[in-house]
Amino acid sequence: MKPRPIAILWPDEQNFARFREVCGDIQSQTLNAYLAAIAVDIKAKESRGIIFERIEFDPDDLLAFAKAAGFDRAVSQVRAGFAVTLQQKRHRTD
């Protein structure tokens, strides 16, 4: 069985500012700076054969997911759980 890629939330220019607001722990001021900051880790893991699936999302849905899980902000563990949830929905076969 082929392993499932690791789901990672992938913000865009339109939602990056809101993404930063709902997370509260994103230090990068711009999308490009954020992507550059995570690129080193992603590339290192991809070079070892780990595959990532970039997941588009709505930051307000992320915040709702966080609040439903008892968090005020979308901390990293919430973001990871939300990414997996969206990935599962994307690949669901009914």
DOLO-649038 format. One line per 2 residues: their letters; for each residue x, y, z of N, C-alpha, C. Coordinates in steps of 0.1 Angstrom, whole numbers, plus 5000, padded with zeros to 4 digits. Layout:
! residues N
A	X Y Z X Y Z X Y Z  ... $
END
This chain:
! residues 94
MK	5008 4988 5000 5000 5000 5000 5009 5013 5000  5006 5021 4991 5013 5034 4990 5010 5043 5002 $
PR	5020 5049 5008 5017 5058 5020 5010 5071 5015  5001 5076 5024 4994 5088 5021 5004 5100 5022 $
PI	5004 5110 5013 5012 5122 5015 5008 5129 5028  5017 5136 5034 5015 5144 5046 5007 5157 5041 $
AI	4996 5159 5047 4988 5171 5044 4994 5183 5051  4995 5194 5043 5000 5207 5048 4992 5218 5043 $
LW	4987 5227 5052 4979 5238 5048 4988 5247 5040  4982 5252 5028 4990 5260 5019 4982 5273 5017 $
PD	4986 5284 5024 4979 5297 5022 4983 5303 5009  4974 5312 5005 4977 5320 4993 4977 5335 4996 $
EQ	4979 5343 4986 4979 5358 4988 4966 5363 4993  4955 5357 4989 4942 5362 4994 4939 5359 5008 $
NF	4944 5348 5013 4941 5344 5027 4952 5344 5037  4964 5348 5033 4975 5348 5042 4973 5357 5054 $
AR	4969 5369 5053 4967 5378 5064 4957 5372 5074  4946 5367 5069 4936 5361 5078 4942 5348 5085 $
FR	4949 5341 5077 4956 5329 5083 4965 5333 5095  4973 5343 5093 4981 5348 5104 4973 5352 5116 $
EV	4962 5358 5114 4953 5363 5125 4947 5351 5133  4943 5341 5126 4936 5330 5133 4946 5320 5139 $
CG	4959 5321 5134 4969 5312 5140 4975 5319 5152  4979 5331 5151 4985 5339 5162 5000 5336 5164 $
DI	5005 5325 5158 5019 5322 5160 5028 5322 5148  5023 5327 5137 5030 5328 5124 5038 5341 5125 $
QS	5051 5339 5125 5060 5351 5126 5062 5358 5113  5062 5351 5102 5064 5357 5089 5054 5368 5086 $
QT	5058 5379 5080 5049 5390 5077 5043 5389 5063  5049 5382 5054 5044 5380 5041 5043 5366 5037 $
LN	5035 5363 5027 5033 5349 5022 5047 5344 5017  5054 5352 5010 5067 5347 5004 5076 5344 5016 $
AY	5077 5352 5026 5086 5349 5037 5081 5336 5044  5068 5334 5046 5063 5322 5052 5067 5310 5044 $
LA	5065 5310 5031 5068 5299 5023 5083 5296 5022  5091 5307 5023 5105 5305 5023 5110 5298 5036 $
AI	5103 5302 5047 5106 5297 5060 5103 5282 5061  5092 5278 5055 5089 5263 5056 5095 5255 5045 $
AV	5100 5262 5034 5105 5255 5023 5118 5246 5026  5126 5251 5035 5138 5244 5039 5135 5230 5045 $
DI	5125 5230 5054 5121 5218 5060 5114 5208 5050  5105 5214 5042 5098 5206 5033 5108 5200 5022 $
KA	5117 5208 5017 5126 5202 5007 5135 5192 5013  5139 5193 5025 5148 5183 5032 5140 5170 5033 $
KE	5128 5171 5037 5120 5159 5038 5116 5153 5025  5113 5161 5015 5110 5156 5002 5122 5149 4996 $
SR	5134 5154 4999 5147 5148 4994 5148 5134 4999  5142 5131 5011 5143 5118 5017 5130 5109 5013 $
GI	5122 5114 5003 5111 5106 4998 5098 5109 5005  5097 5118 5014 5085 5121 5021 5077 5130 5011 $
IF	5064 5127 5009 5056 5135 5000 5046 5143 5008  5044 5155 5003 5035 5165 5009 5024 5167 5000 $
ER	5012 5169 5005 5000 5173 4997 4996 5187 5002  4998 5197 4994 4994 5211 4997 4979 5212 4997 $
IE	4973 5217 5008 4959 5218 5009 4954 5232 5010  4946 5236 5000 4940 5249 5001 4929 5249 5011 $
FD	4926 5261 5017 4917 5261 5028 4912 5276 5030  4901 5277 5038 4895 5289 5042 4899 5292 5057 $
PD	4906 5303 5060 4911 5305 5073 4899 5306 5084  4888 5310 5080 4877 5310 5089 4872 5296 5092 $
DL	4872 5287 5083 4869 5273 5086 4880 5267 5095  4892 5271 5093 4903 5267 5102 4900 5272 5117 $
LA	4896 5284 5118 4893 5290 5131 4881 5282 5137  4871 5280 5130 4859 5272 5135 4863 5258 5139 $
FA	4872 5252 5132 4877 5239 5136 4885 5240 5149  4893 5250 5150 4901 5252 5163 4891 5254 5175 $
KA	4881 5262 5173 4872 5265 5184 4864 5253 5188  4860 5245 5178 4853 5232 5180 4862 5223 5188 $
AG	4875 5224 5187 4884 5215 5194 4888 5221 5207  4883 5233 5211 4885 5239 5224 4897 5249 5224 $
FD	4901 5253 5212 4913 5263 5211 4907 5276 5207  4914 5287 5212 4911 5301 5208 4918 5304 5194 $
RA	4929 5298 5192 4937 5300 5180 4940 5287 5173  4944 5288 5160 4947 5276 5153 4962 5273 5154 $
VS	4966 5268 5166 4980 5264 5169 4984 5252 5159  4997 5249 5159 5002 5240 5150 4995 5226 5150 $
QV	4991 5221 5162 4985 5208 5162 4970 5209 5156  4964 5220 5158 4951 5222 5152 4952 5223 5136 $
RA	4962 5230 5132 4965 5232 5117 4967 5218 5111  4975 5210 5118 4978 5196 5113 4965 5188 5112 $
GF	4957 5188 5123 4944 5181 5123 4935 5186 5112  4934 5199 5110 4925 5204 5100 4930 5200 5086 $
AV	4943 5201 5084 4948 5197 5071 4945 5182 5067  4946 5173 5077 4943 5159 5075 4928 5158 5073 $
TL	4920 5165 5080 4905 5164 5078 4901 5168 5064  4907 5179 5059 4905 5184 5045 4910 5174 5035 $
QQ	4921 5168 5038 4927 5158 5029 4918 5146 5028  4913 5142 5039 4904 5130 5039 4891 5133 5031 $
KR	4886 5145 5033 4874 5149 5025 4877 5149 5010  4889 5154 5007 4893 5155 4993 4893 5142 4986 $
HR	4898 5132 4993 4900 5118 4988 4889 5108 4991  4879 5113 4997 4868 5104 5001 4861 5098 4989 $
TD	4859 5086 4989 4851 5079 4979 4838 5074 4985  4827 5079 4981 4814 5075 4986 4808 5065 4978 $
END
